Amino acid sequence: MPLEWLIEALPGERRAALVNGDTLLEIRLLRDEADPVQTGAIFAARLRRKVSPTRAIVDLGGQEAFLQPIPAGLSEGRLAVVEITRPALPEPGKMKLPHCRPALPEQTGRVPDQAGLITPAPVWQPAGAPARNVQRLPAELGVDEALDAAVSGEVAFPGGLLTLERTRAGLVIDVDGSGPALEVNVAAARTVARLLRLYAIGGPVMIDFLTSGSKSDRVTVADAFDAAAQNDPTPFERTAINGYGLMQVIRPRPGPSIIDLLCGTRRNQWSAESVALRLIREVIHARGAGVRRIVAHPEVIDVLNRWPELLARAATAAGARIDLLAEPQVPGYGHVHVQPV
């Protein structure tokens, strides 16, 4: 079957799924409306302070970023036009700042009087396969289930369970299962290779396989990983599996993974922004003609109140007014209620 990107474009978040027939290969979440600090966006930035002769902290209009190199003659408090080269990277308990560089002369023009967005990031164009817009991603692809698993950090595979734990040093994956260690490890290696591509995971990844005393078994497991990853277009480097069952994989990290986007700075929990976007999606897909009422935790309602333009677009897409109700004791991540006409 030919590869194909299916794109569900909704206000606030576009979901893209790379599929081969009914097999899900990759997921992309694109949130440039909710977070305009994306690779390729042009900002007027005010220099706050220099942290080295070539690197500085700048204000993009409410969001800090690292600027490198510093344009000649730029002093603290002055404005410069910059291009985002890497968005913010969420990690447990911490958000790594975006990176930017001086914009090219043709991108600069006249520097505005205030810091802030000048030109949004280019619209993401899927590569490697043709793309098709759909009203909703097919349920049988299992995208929702894959996103839930990314947040929970638990992914079942034949004979065992993977536990994914984000740390500031990288992602740690623990392998657990019953049965012969070789069989469990081979199945786990194939699943790990699939997940790295599915969730666009970058940076260092440490996999803790079941301990095996046989070097030939460890080579077999590593070969299984390589075979499962051979069609992944993202390059990687890996170590051999040592006698304790540990293998490290390094992949490029040009931006946040799916897990980073969904959890933000939390561990195995939906961020307030992710919940807000999930509820907007439910508003648009909800059946009925009445007013949509979003009932959610106050921090999620606060996020939605920061996005008035996004709410207006969602209301247009839904064909109904959207009301917000903060409920501190709401179960789960909240819900959408359609009021009768």
N, C-alpha and C positions, 0 to 999 in steps of 0.2 A: 504494500500500500504506500502511496506517496505521502511525504511529510506535508503538514499543513498547520498554519497558525490559525486558531479560532480566537476572535477578539470580541469580548463583551464590554462595550464602552458605555459607562454610566457616569453621571456627574460625580466628581471626586475621585473615582478609582476606575481604571480600566484593567480588566483581567485578560491576560493572554495565555493561551494554552497551546503548546506545540504537541501535536498528536500524530501518531502513525496508525491510521485506521481508528480503532477505539482504544488505543494504548496511549496513555498520557506520559509525555517525556519531559516537558519543562513547563513551569508556571512563572509568569511575570506579573507583578502588581505595579501599576504605574499611577503615581499619586501626585503629579505635578500641580494639579489644581489646589489640593489641600496643602502641599508643601512646594512652593515655587523654587526652592534652592536645589535645583537639579543640574546635572552636568550639561553644560552648553548655555545655561541662562546667563544673561548680562545684567550686572548690577552696578549702581553707583555706590561705592564703598567709602566710608570715612575711616581714616587710619586712627586707631585708638592708641596703640603702643607698639614699639618695636621689641621683639624678643631675641633678635640676633641681627647682625648687619644685613642679612638678606631676607629675613622673615619677620612678619608683623601680624598683629591681630587687627582685623578691620570689622566695622559694623556695616551690615548690609541693609539696615533699616529695621532693627529689632532682632537680627540673627548675627552672631559673630562667626568669623571664618578666618582661617590662616591664609595670608597672602604671601606668595613667593614667586619671583623676586620682588623686591620693593622698587617701584619706579624711581628713577633718579629725581632728586629734589622734592619728593613727597614727604611732608612733615606731619606731625600729629595734628589731628583736627581737619586736615585737608581731604578733599574728595578725589577719587580716581575711579575710572571705569574698569571693571574686572570681569573675567569669565570664570564660571564655576567649573572646576576640573574633577571634583569628587564631592558627592553629597555627604551630608552627615552620616556617620556610622553609629547606630545604636548598639550599646553593649550593656550587660547587666549593671545597673546602678550608675551608668555614665553614658554620655553622648559625645562621641568624637566629633570635633568641629569639621565643617566642610573645608575644602581646599579651593583656592582660586589663584588666578594669575592675572597680570595686566592684560587687558583686552588688546586685540590687534588694532592698528590705527583705523581701519575701515569700520570697526565696530564701535569706535569711541564717539565720534561726533562731539557735540557740546556736552560737557559734564553738567548734569542737573545740579540744582541748588541743594537738594536733599538726598540722603542715602535711600536706596530702595531699588526695586526691580525696574529695569529698563526694557529688556526683551526676554520673554519666557524661553525656556529651553525648547529646542526643536522637537517636534512631535516624534515620538519613538516610532521607528520603522522596523518591523520584524525582519530578520535576516535568515537566510538559509532555507526558506520555504515560502511558498505563496501564502497570502493572508486572506481571511474571509471574516467579515463582521457578522456576528450572530446576536439575536435578541437576548439569548441566555445560553451559557455554556451547557452542553448536554449533561444531565445528571449522571448518566452512566460512566462519564469520564472519572468521576470521583474527586473533582476539584475541591468541593467543600470538605470532604473527608480528609483529603491530603492537607488542607489548611488547618483543620482541627488537630491533626496528628503533629503538625509542625509546632503548634502552640503547646500541646500537652507534652511533647518530647518523647512520646512512646510510639514506636512503629513495629508492628508485628511482622515476622517473616516466617517462612516454613521451618518449624522446629524451634522457634525462639522469639526473643524480643530485643529490639534495640532501644536504648535510652540515650537521648540526645541532651547534652548539657552545655549551654553557652557559658563561656568564661571570657574574661577580658583578654586572655592569652590565646583564645581560639575555641573551637568546638571539640568537645570530648564525646565520643560515642562508646557506650558500654554494650558488649554482646553478652546475652544470657540465653540459655536454652538447655534442652534435655536431649540426650542421645549422644552418639559418637562425636567427639570434639571436631573431627575433620569435617563431618557432614554439616554440623551447625556453623562452623566458621566459613565454609565455602558459601553456604546460603546467605550468611550475614555479609560476606564480602560483596556478593552480587547486589544485595539490597543497598549497602552503603554507596556503592558506585552509582546506583540509580538515584538515590536521594541527593547526592551532591549535585547532580545535574538538575533534578526536579526542582530543588529549592535554590539553585544558583548560589551555593555555598562557596565562599572564598576564604582565603587566609589559611592558617594552620588547622588541621583536623587530626586529632589523635584517636585511633581506634584501638580499643582494648578487647582483643579476641579471647576466647577460651584458651587457657594455657595448653600447649602441646609440646611434648618433649622431642618430637621428631622434626628435624630440619626439613626433610622432604615434604612433610605435611604442611609446614609453614610456607614453603615455596609453592605448593599446590594452591593454597589459599590466596597468596599474593597474585599468582597467575590468574586465578578466577576473578579477582578484582580488575586486573588489567584487561581481561577479555570483556568484562561487562562494561568497562569504561571506554572501549576502543572507538565507539561511535559518538562519544561526547566531544563536541568541538572545542571545549575549554581545555587548554593544556594543564598538565599537573606533573608534579614530581612526588615520588614516594620513597620511603625507606623500606628496607627489608623488615619482615616481622621478626622481632627478637625472641629470645627464649622465654620471655615473660608474656608474650602474646601481643606486644605493642607494635603498631605500625603508624607512621605519620604521613599524611598527605598534605601537600601545599598546592593551593590553587590561587590564581589571581583574585583580587578583591577590589574591583573598580567601584563597587557600591554595596549597599546593604543586601543581605540575602532575604529570602521570603520570611525566614524565622525572625530576622532582625526587624523587618517591617511590621510584622504582626505583633511582636512582643515589645518593641521599643526597648526601654531600659529595664523592663521587668523580666523575671525568670518564669518561663512556662505559664504565662498569663497574657491575655489580650491587653494591649495598651488601650488607653481611653480613646485615642484617635482611631485605632483599628475598630473598636466597638462602634464608634460614631459612624464610620464609613459602612460598616456592616449593616447598621440600622437604616442608613440612607438607601442602601441597596434593597433592603426588605420593603421600604416604603414604595419604591418604584415598582417592585414586582408584586406588591400586595393586590389582591383582587377586591373589587368593590368600587363604589363611586363616592363614598363619604370621605370626610376629613380624616387624614392620617394623624394619629397621635403617637408620638414616640415617647415611651415610658422607659426611663433609664436612670442610672445612678447620677447624682448631681455633677460629678466630674465629667461625665460624658455629655450631659446637657450643656455644661460650660464650654466644652469643645465645639459643639454644634452652634452655640450662640456666637462663637468667634468666626463662623463661616456663613454670614448672612447671604452672600451671593451664591454660595454653593446650595444652601437650602432653597433659595429661589429657583435655581435651575432644577433641583430635584422635584420641587412642587410642580413645575411646568412639565417635567417628564412624567410625573404621576398623574397629572391632570386633577390635582386636588390640593387643598390647603394642608399645610403641615403644622401641627401643634406640638409643643414640647412640654413634658411633665417630668420634673425631677422627683425621684422616689428613692430615698436612701436604702430602703430594704428590698428593692426589686430583686427577684431571683435571677440568677444567670447574668447575661449581659444586657437584659432588658427585652422589650418587645414592641411591636407596632400594632396598634389597635385601629381598625377602620370603623369609624362611627357611621351608623345608618344615615341615609339621606333623609 
